[in-house]
């Protein structure tokens, strides 16, 4: 057993290197370069180089190693991480006492991740292909077109899933980190004085020497920790142990060696500061290095794109966005999913970003705001986790969280200095996504109150069936319901209009639990209500996609008389008409109505065969 456990851990460690650390692992391509380039770039003097490398060192140690790897990753929900998992934890503990403000903060943090998901592929692929400019100036006009081509191929490949090439990710990233370390060691050997940057006094002197200019350089330094959220968000796929081993065992040492190596190179030759990473590479290996860097950035992009797909499904399961198509791309891994509509929108946005910003350094400000904003919100929700879930006293929780907040807000404030030069983009995306989430959330709550007036309790419904003795039609009829104690209004409407019911009537509710995955024996609950009517409740975790066939097969095992060859699914469709008394702002009502009309139908969401669906429409004032 011990041998099997070790073997499984080894596989997870390699896989984590291929997925979790793709983003942060490719940051050396552009982090140092951005600090020294542009009109607001640093002068590559020895004190500035030592101060900058010291800032990078302590950012990786404080934010990634201590905050995320040691503390934040302990706040898991059944092994799953991410802002939604934290909110699910708090909801289970606090219930209705979970304040709207905290939920909105969590939603805004997740919305910022969408901006991160758009920027990561562009800045990563651009920075890799910009290595061609180091080899020859003739390649400069080709960088943007080649980036667009790579991005189109990257998003096109999403429909095939990561399963086929997933086994290659780990080895490629192991090679990448090994090369990072080797390049760094060679430069450090020539100028070991760069190791003095470990002393935090160099970072402090950097700020004293550069003043506000030095403070705003933090907006570029933060690029060295982009991707740190992936440690937490992807925890459910690999486990905290494997991620920590990958980080401390290979990723962190390789990154530190490369950053120190770039610093050593710039100490020796300040002219290399314009692209320190590629100047580390021997000229004979430059083109192979560009190829390896491009492969690494594609992997990094794949990781964040998959993360956006997972985030979309979690938000959909928790009722914050309308249903969208989600397809599984692997029977081996639950987390490998594909959202076609989301993928198309991301591809178009990524190409537009490439054409607008044109260079990786122009995207740096936008990238920093997305990352630091999400970091702060994660720290904010973490405070409530320590108090409500872990039972920490205020004296114990507040000092640690104040440290996290001060670091996060310092980085965020520095990034705001470049708001007009690109930093507006992720905030604009986050505001749009947040508006969509809040509108859908509030709209459904308002709609639910109106729908409740159109239904009756299950007991009264059974009494009505017993008294009226409606005609019973052969076969099984399944009415989908979101109600706990009442029958769906469409069922009541059907009975009143037709005076008939299916011979076997199933009121089916598919509920999303506050856990990532539901245990097998808890997936389906059945209750016989009498007169051939059954109540079936299916439970799915927020990381799972429900399947109607599987639900019915489990219900039949529990004794429900289901004729799977003669089943009709009755779905309700609500048509909204303007109400005299407005319940929402005009723009929100328009947005909610638009999303309701264009959301994926229940039949598609539950994989119901369209030929067996009968829709019952009703008009409601809204």
N, C-alpha and C positions, 0 to 999 in steps of 0.2 A: 504493500500500500504506500509506503514511504517513497519507493522508487517511482511509482506512478504519479504521486503528488509532485515530486521534483520534476518529472518529465513534463507534466502539465504546466508547472510554473515556468519552465524554460520556454515552452511554446508561447505562453502569454507574454513573457518578457520580450521575446523577439517580435511578436505581433504589436505590442505596445510601442516599441521603437519605430515600427513602420507607420503607425497611425497617430498615436498621441503626440509624438514629438516632431512630427513633420514640420509644423508651423514654426515653433520656437527653434528648431534645428536649422532652419534656413535663414534665420535672422542675421547671421554674420555676413550674408551677402550684401546687406544694405545698411545695417545699423550704424557702423562706424563711418561709412561713406557719407551718410546724411548729416552726421554731426559736423563734418569738416567742409561740406559743400554748400553752395548757394550763397546769397548775400548775407545771411545771418549765420553762416558757418563759423566755426572756431578757427583761429590761427593755429596751425599745427606745431606750436612750440612745445618743448619738453615738459614744462609744468602743466600745460593743458592736456597733453597726451596722458601723463600720469594721472591727472585728476579725472579725465574721462574714463579711462580703464578702471580706475577705482570705483567710479559710479556704476559702471556696468557690473563689476564683481559683486558689489554689495546689493545691487538690484536683484541679481540672480539668487543671491543667498537669502535676502530678507523676504522678497515677494514670492518667488517660486519655491525655494527649498523649505523655508520656515512657515510662511503663511499657507500656501496651498498644499505642499506635500505633507507637512506635519500636522497642521490644524484643520484647514478647510475640508480636506478629504476624509476627515473623521465624521463629518456631518452627512452621512449617506442614508438613503431610504431604501432598505432592502438591497444594499449594494450599489444603488444608482446615485449619480451625482447630478449637479446642475441646479439652476435657480428654481425650476419647477419642482424638482425633488425636495428642495428645502421648503418650499411653500406647502407641498403635500405633507411633509413632516409636521409643520406648524398647524396645518388645518386639522390633522388627526388629534393633536393635543388641545388646540384652542377652539376648534369648531367655529361657531358664529362670532366668537370674540376676536377672531383674526381680522384686524382692522383693514378697511378698504385702502388706506394709505400704504400699508405694507404690501398688499397685493399689487397695487399700482407700481410700487417701486420694483417689485420682482418682475412685473410685466415689462417695465422700461428696460431693466437689465437684459432680459431675453431679447427685447427689440434691438438693443445695441449689438447683440450677437449676430443679428441678421445683417447689419451694416458691416460687421467684421467678416461675415461670410462672403459678402460681395467684394470687399477690398483685398482679402488675402490672395485669391487666385491671380488678381491683376498685378499687385506689387511683387509677388513671388516670381511669377513668370517673367515680368519685365526685368527684374533685377538679375535673373539668371541669364537672359539673352543679352543684357547690356554688357556682359563679358566679351561679346564679340567686338565691341567698340575698343576694348583694350588690345585685342589682337590686330585690328585694322580699322582705321577711321572710315573706310568705305562701307563698313557694315552698319553705320549709324542709321541710314534711311530704312534699313530692313528690320530694325528692332520692333517697331510698332506693328507692321503688317504680320511679322512672324508671331508676335504675341497674340494677335487676334486669331491666327490660324490655330495655334496651340490651345487657346481657350475654347474655340469651337469644337475641336477634337476632344478636349477634356470633358466638356458638358455633354457632347454626343455620346461619349462612352459610358455615361452614367446609367443608361438604360440596361447595360449589360451587367451592372453591379460590380462590386469590388471583390466578389468571391473568386473570380477566375484569376485575378492578378494579385490578390491579397497576400499570397504566400511569397511573392517577390518583394513586397514592401519592406518587410523586416530586414532581409539581407542587404537590400539597396541602402537602407538607412544606416545599417551597421557599417557598410563601406563608407558612406558619407561621413559619419562621425569619426571613423578611423582616419580618413583623409584630413578632416578638420584638425584633429589632434596632431597628426604628423606635420602638417604645414605650420601649425603653431609652435611645435617643439623646435623645428629648424630655425625659426626666427628668434625664439627665446634664447636658444643656445648662443646666437651671435650677439645678443644684447640682453643679458640676464637682468640688467638694472630695471627692466620693466616690472619685475616681480615686486618691487617696492610699492606698487600700486595697491597691493593688498592692504596696506596701512590706510585706514579711513581718513587720516589727517589730510591726505592728498585730495580727497573729495571735498573736505571742508575748505581747504585753501583754494580750491577751484572756484567755489562760490564767492569767497572773499575777494578773489582777484578779478572775477568777471562780472560780479554784481547781477543785475537783472538779465544781462545777456546769458550768463551762466545758468540762471534759473530756467530761462526759456529753452536752453539746450536740452533740458530734461525731456522736452517733448520729442526729441530725437533719441535720447538714451532709452526711453521706454520701449523702443522697437526691439530691444534685446530680450524683452520678456513677453512679446506678443505670442500668443498661443498657450499661455499659462492656464487659461480657462479650460483648455482641452484636457489637462490632467484631471480635472474634476468632472467635466461633462462626460468624458468617455470612460469613467471609472467602472460603470456597470458592465462594460464589454470585456475588461481585462482584470479588474480587481485592483484594490489599492496596493496590495503587496507587489504585484508585478510592475505597476507603474513606478512605485518608489525604487525598486531594484533597478529598473531601466534608467531612471533619472540619476540617481546617485552613483550607479555603477558605470555608466557610459556617457549619457547625454550631457550631464553637467560637467564632468572633467573635460570632455572634448570641446564643449563650448568655451569654457574658461581658457583652455590652452590656445584656442584659435583667436579669441579676443585679445589675450595677452600677446600673442604672436603678431597680430595686426598692429598693436601698440608699439611693439619692438621695431617693426618695420618702419613705422612713421617716425619714430625717434631717430632712426638711422638716415632716412630720406624723407623729409616732409612732403616732397612732391607726390609720393605714393598715397597721400591721404585722400586723393580724389576717388580712388577705388582700391583701398588697401587689401581687400580680400583677394582679388585677382592678381595683384602684384605679389602676393605670397607665392603664387603658383609659378614654377619654372616655365619658361616660354615654350619648351617642347611639349609640355603637358597642358597647355592652355585650352586647346580645342576639346580634348577629352574631359577637362574639368568643366567646361561650359555644358557639355552633354550630361555629365553627372549631376551638375547643379540644376539643370532643367528637369531631369528625372526626379530629383529630390523635391523641387518646388511643385511638380505635378502631384507628387504624393502628399505634400503639405496641403495643396489645394483640395485634393480628394478628401482629406480628413475633415476639413472645415465644411465642405459641401455636404458630406454625409452627416456632419453634426447639425447642419441647418435642416436637413430632412428629418432627423430625429427630433429636433426641437419643434418642428412644425407638427409632427404627429403628437407629441406630448401636449402642445397647446390645443390641438383639436380634441384630444381625449378629455382634457380638463374643461372644455367648453369655452375657450377664449378666441377661437377662430372658426369659421365655417368649415364644413367637411371638404377636403380635397382628395384627389386620387392618391393613394399610397400603395405601392406594389412591393412585394418582397422579392429580392433578387437572389436569395440564397435560402436553401432549406436547412443549412447548417448553422446559420447565425441569425438570431432574431433581429439584431440591430442593423442588418444590411437591407435597407429599404430604398425606394426610389419614388420621388414625387414628381411626375412629369411636368405638371403646370408650374410648380415652384422652380424646377430645373430650367425651364424655358425662360422664365422671367429673370433668373439669375444670370443666364448666359447673355441675354440682351443687355442687361445692366452692366455686366463685366466688360463687354465690348465697347459700350458707350464710355465707360470710365477710362478704358485704355486710350481711346481716341481723344478724350478731353484732357487727361492729365499727362499723357505721353511719356513720362519718366517716373521711375520708382521714387525718386526723392520728392517729387511733387505730391505723391500720395502719402508721404510720411505723416503729415499733420493729421490727415483724415484718419489714418490708421490708429494713431495714438489716442485720439479722443474716444473712439469706439472701445478700445481695450481698457483704458483707465476708468471710463464711466462704468463699464460692467464690473471691473474689479471693486470699485467702491460700493456698488449696490450689493455685490456678493458679501462684502465685509459687513454691510449694514444688516442684511438678513442673518448673517452668521451670529451677530450679537444676540438676536432673539432666539436663535438655536441654543446658544450657551445658557441663556436664562430659562427658557421654557422647556427645552428637551433635556439638557444635561443637568439642570438644576444648579448652575453656578451662582454664587453670590455676586452682587454688583461689584464688590471690592475685587473679586477675582476676574470677572469678565471685562469690566470697563477698561483697565489699563491695557490689556492685550488688544482690544478692539480699537482703542484710541490710537495705538501704534499703527495698526492696519489702516485706519481712516486717515491719519496724518500722511502716511506714505502715498496712499491712493489719491487723496485730494491734492497733494503736492504735484504729482505727475499730471493729474487731470488739469489743474490750473495752468501748468506749463504748456500743455497741449492747446489750451484755449487761446494762447497767444497767436496761433496760426489759424484761428477760426475762419477768417475771410479767405485764406489761401487754400482751402480744402477741408478744414475741420468742420465746416457746416454740413458736409455730406452725410456722415454717419448719424449726426443728430437729427437731420431732416428725415432720414430713413427711419430712425427710431420713433420719431413723433408720428409718422404715417402709420407704422406698424402698431404703435400703442393706440392710436385712434381707432384702428380697425378692431383691435382686441377689446377695448373698452366698449365700443359701440355694439359689438356682437354680444358681449357679456351682459351689458345693461339691456339690450334689446330683447334678448331671450328671457331675461327675468321679467320684463314688462309683459311680454307675450304670454309667459307661463301663468301670470296672474289672471289674464283674460281667458285663457283656455280653461282654467280651473272652474270658471263659472258655467262651462258648457258640459260638465260631466257629473257623474254620480258615483257613489261608493260601490265597491264590488258586491257587497251584501245586498244593496238595493237593486243592483243590476240582476243578480240571481233571483231575487224575489219577483222582479219584472218578467224574467224569462219563465219562471214557474207559473205566474198568473196568466200571461198572454199566450203561452204555448206556441211560439212561432214555428213556421215550417222549417224543418231541418234538412239542409242540402247535403248530399253525399260528399265525402272527402274531409280534408282538414283545412281549416281556415286559421291563418295566423295574423293577428293584429298587433303591430308594434306599438309599444307604449313607453312613455317616459314617466309614468305616474307610479307611486308606491302603493296607494290604497284605493285609487279610483280606476275606473275603466277609461280607456282612451275615448275622447269625444267622437272620433270617427266611428267607433264601434256602436256607440249609442245612436248616432245619426243613421247608421246603416240599418240597425234594428227598427227604428221608427219609420224609415222610408220604405223598407222592403218587407217587414214583418217576417223575416226569415233569418236563419243563422246556419253556419256550417254544422254538420253532424258532430265533429270534434272541433271545438273552438279553443284556441290557445292565445292567451294574452301574454305577449313576450316583451320583456324589458331587457335591454342590453346596457348594463351599468359599468362605469369606469371606476375602479377602486383607487384609493390613495396609495397604492403600492405598484411597483413596476410590473410585477408578474403575479398572477393568482395561482395558488396551488391547485393541482388537478381535481382533488376531491371537493374543492370549494367553487368550481366553475359554474355549476348549474344547480339551482334550487327549484323544486316543483311542488305545487299544491293543487289538489283536486278540489274545485269549488262546487261541484255538483252539476247535474244536467249537461254533462259532456263538456264542461268548461274547465280549463286548466290555467293556472297562473305559473309561468316559467320565467325565472330570473337568471340571466347569464351575467357572470362577473368577469371582467377583463382588467388587467393592469394597464396603467397609462402608457406602458411601453409595448403593448400588444395590439394587434389588429383583429377584431372579432370576425368569425367565420360562421355563417348561419348554418351550414351543413353540419359542422362539428357540434354546434349547439343543439340541433335537433336530434342528432344521434345520441348525445349524452342524455337528453331529456327522455328519449325512448328507453334507454337503459334504466332510468328512474321510474319507469312504469307509465309514462304518458302514451296514450294510444294514438300514435302518429302514423299515417299512411304517407310515407315519403314519396310515393309515386303519384299521389293525387293531393298536392298541396297548393293552396292559393294564398299569396301574401297580400294583405290589405294595408296599404300605406296612405297616410293622410297628407294632403298638400294644402297649405294655407296660402290664400291670396289676400294680401293686405289692401285695404281701401282707406283713404284719408278719414281720420276721425275729426269730429268737431273740436274736441279738447285735445290739444297736442300733449303727448307724453314725453317727447324727445325734441331736441332742436331739429330744425328742418333738414340741415345737412346730415345729421345723424340718422334721421328717419330715411332719407334718400339712400344713404350708404347701407343701412341695415336691410332695406328692401332689395337693393341691388344684390347684396351678398346672399340673401335668402333665396332669391330667384336663381342665382347662378351656382349655389353650393351643390356639391355632389349629393344625389338623392340617396335615401336610405337603402334602396335596392343595390346601388353600386357600392356603397360603403360596407354593406354586409355580404357582398358577393351573392346576391339573390338573382337567380335567372330572370331576366326581364319578361320572358314569356309567361311567367307565373305570377306577375305582379298586377294588382288591380288598385288604382289610385282613387281615393275619395276626396274631392275638393270641398273646401269651405271658405267663405269670405269672412274676414274679421276687420273691424275698425282698428286703426293703429295710428 
